[in-house]
């Protein structure tokens, strides 16, 4: 295992330094305890890192990859330029989603068993605050584009909890459907979209008013959410259906339904918005979707039980 890890790190370091590489997609694989690295220019899987015991949430920053290790109860900080694990930061039992603020200075991690969100300084991972939330088993804690708010979803809730980042405390809750999961904001921060798995809907939340302004019927078990950089489309994975749907954010009409792999989970878009990468938990693959034509371009084999995708 150590030899494989060193080889994978070496491959990653060489690849990350290549001038021909496109943005890299990082895919944490829970069951195989690894991260697969995909070149988005060629859609080729280039390397794997053996890291942690059960890597889940991921966020990619400038030269760093941040992962949660559900079994180890920690945040893993990887130097993607040097190709090495820098440190492991204790968080508590069953950490899940991790989010990086737009300025790259703050990390937020949802810790399920503690019913809290841990705020940390990036890139060092120094804990700044541990903020209790009302929803039980929080899964995602997502920064608004301006970094002022954290929206938090929880498996045992029918609400999204709102944290004031500056005050380091929960200040509100917004009622949504049962079992909220993925969250994503419009680029201007005016609305957030929340997928509610058991209700089968996506809720558009007005951030200023802290209220739902639209309910969008989804497929079965909607989960991951990603917003196009131009703000005109929001993509939602439907876990049981094996599809991703595209929603027009002006009309809230579903404009496309795209077949992907089995049990699509969390997703990410390339910086230009041209391609969407979808982690398929039961297919052990990542589907690549062309966002202009709404067609699947490729399925890329990764490790076992991929949880999501982050791109940098």
N, C-alpha and C positions, 0 to 999 in steps of 0.2 A: 504493500500500500504506500509506504514512504517513497519507494523508488518511482511508482506511478505518479505520486503527487509532485515530486521534483521534476519529472519529465513534463507533466502537464503545465506546471508553472513556467518552465523554460519555454515551452511552446507558446504559451500565452504572452510572455514578455516579448518574445521575438515578433509575434504577430501584431501585438498592440503598437509596436514601434514601426511597423511597415507603413510606408507612405501610400500604398495602394489599397489599404483596408478601408472599408466604409465604417460607419458607426457600428459598434459591436452590440449584439443582443446577448444578455446574460440570463440564463434560465436555471433557477435552482430546482434540483430534483430531490424530492423528499426521501424517497425510498432508497435511492442509490447513493445518497449522501455526496452529491456532487453538483457542480455548476457547469452547464454546457455553454460554450461560447460560439456564437454564430456571426459571421461577417454578413451584414445586411446588403453589401454591394453585390455579393455573389450568391447569398443564401446557402452558404456552405458552413457546416459545423466544423470548426477548426481545432478545438481543444476542449478538454474537460479538466476541471479542478476537483480533486477529492478534498472536500472541506466540510467540517462540522459533522454532526450525527443525523440531523434531519433539517436541512436548510429549507426555509419557507420564503418569507418576504424578502424582497430585494430592492435596492435603490442604487443607481449608478451616478456618481458625481465626477468631479474633475480629478481623474487619476485614482479614484477609490470606488470600490464596490462594498456596499453594506448589506449584510444578510442576517436574518434571524435564524437561530438554531433552536428549534422547538424542543428537542430532547435535551440539549445542553443548557437551555435557559439563558442564552447569551446572544449578544450582538457580535458578529464577526466582521472585522474590518480588513479588507483585502486591498493591497496596493497593486493596481492593474498595470502600472508601468514597470515595476520591478518584478511583478509576477509572484508575490508572496503574501502570506497571511501576516498582517501586522500585529493584530491583537484580538483577544476575545474579552468582551465586557459583560459581566454578570447583569442580568435583567430581572430574573424571576421565572416562575414556571410558565411554560407554553407561550412564548412571545410569537407574534404572527406578523402582521403587516408592518412595513417600515416605509416612512416617507421622508424625503429630503426637501428642505425649503428651497425656493427658487434662487436665493442668493448663496446656497450651498453651505450655510453656516449652522443650520440646526437639523437635527434628526428627531423624528417622533416614531415611537414603537408602541403598538398595542400589545399589552400583556394580559392574556386571557384570564389566568387564574387569580391575578391580582386586581382585576377590574380597574385597570389604570392605564394611563398613557405615560411613557417615560420620555422626557425631553432631554436630548443630549447635544453637546457641542460637536460639530463636525470640523475636521475629520477625526479628531482624537477619540471621540466617543465618551467624553467626560459627562457624567450625569448632572443635569442642571435642576431637574424637578421631576417628581412623581405625582401625577395628577389623577385623582380618583374621578371616575365617570359613573353615571347612573346605570347605563346599560350593562348587563352581565355578559361576560365572555367577549370583550371587544376584539374585533378582527382587523379593522383598518382604521388608521388615524392619518388623515390626509390634509396637508397644508393648502390653504387658499393661495392663489397666485401672489398676493401681496404679503403673505406670511403672517397676517394678522390673526387668522382663525385656523383651528383644527376641527375638521368634521370627523366624528368617530362613529363607526357602525359596530353593532354587537349581535352575536348569534341569538341571544335570548332577549330581544328587544323589539319594540315597534316604534322606534324613534332613532333619530340621529342626534348625538350629543355634540354641543358646540363648546369648544374651549377657546378662551381668550389667551393667546400665546403670551402677550405681554404681562397679563395678570397671573398667568400660570394657574388658572382654575376654570372649571366648567361654569358657563354663564347662562346656558339655555339648552333646550331640547326641542327638536322639531319632529312632530308626529308623522311617521310614514307607515309602511306596511310591515308585515311580519318577517322577521329575520333579514334585516338589511345587511348587505354585503359590500360590493364595490361602490366607490365614490369617485367622481371626477368633476372638476370645475371647468366652466368656460374660461377661456384665456383672460377675459376682463374681470373675472371673479364675480360676475353678477348673479350667476346661477350655479347650483351644484346638482348633479344627477346621481341618484341613489338607486341601485338595484336591490329589490326585496325578493328574496328567493322563494319563500313560501306563499307570498301573495301573487307572484307572477306579474309584477309591475315594476316600472321604473318611475321614480318620483322626481320631478323637477322642482327644486327648492329655490325660492327667491332669497338670496343671501341677506340683503338689507332688511327685508320684512320678516325673515325667518318663518316662512310659511310655504306650503306646497302650492304651486301655481299650475301644475299639470300632472296627470297620472297617465302613463303610457303602458298599454297592454303589451306584455312581452311573451316570449315562449315559456317553456317549463324550466323552472329553477334558474332565473336570470341571476348572474353573478358578477362577472368582471365588467368594468366600465372604462372606456377611454374616449377622450374628446379630441377631435381633430385640431391641429394648431390654428386653423383659421376660424374655429368656433362654429362652423356651419353643420357639423355632423357629430353625433355621439354614437359610439359603438358599444353594444352590450352582448355578452356571451350568454347563451341559453344552455345550461349544463345538461339537462336531460335530453334536449332536442339535438344536440350536436351542431348548433348553428351560432352564427353571430349576426345580429341585426344592426342596421344603420338607421338612425333616427335623424330627421331634419330638425334642427333646434329652433327654427323659426316657426314651423307649423306643428311640431311634435308628431308628425306623421312618420310611420315606418316606411322607408323608401327601398329597403333591400333586406333580404334574408339569405345569408351565405352559409352553405354547408361547410363544416370544418371537421375536426376529429371528434373522438368520444370524450365527453365530459370537459368541454372547454371551460377554462377557469379564468385566470387573470391575463391581461394583455398589455401591449405597449405599441405606440406608433413611432416610426422614424421621425427625426426632427423636422423633415419637410412634409410629413403627413402622407407621403406617397404609399407607404406600406404599413399594414397592421400585422403584428406577430401575436399569435394566440397559443397559449399553453394548453395542451389537451391532456388532462390528467390520466385518462384511461387508455389513451393511444400511445403514450410515451413519445409524443411528437409535438412539434410546433407548426401550426399552419400559417402560411404567409398569404395575406389578402391584399390585392390591389384596391386601394380605396377610391380610385376614379371609376373603375369598371365594375367594382363589387364582385370580383372573381377571385377564386383561390388560385394562387400561383404555384404553390409547392407545399409539401409536407416534409418536415425535416425531423429525422429521428434524433431524440435526445436521451436523457437518462430515464429512470423509472419515477413515475408520479411527479411530472413537472408541475410546479405551483404557480408560476407566473413568469413575466418577462420584464426586464428593465433594459433600456437602450441608452448608450452614450457614445 
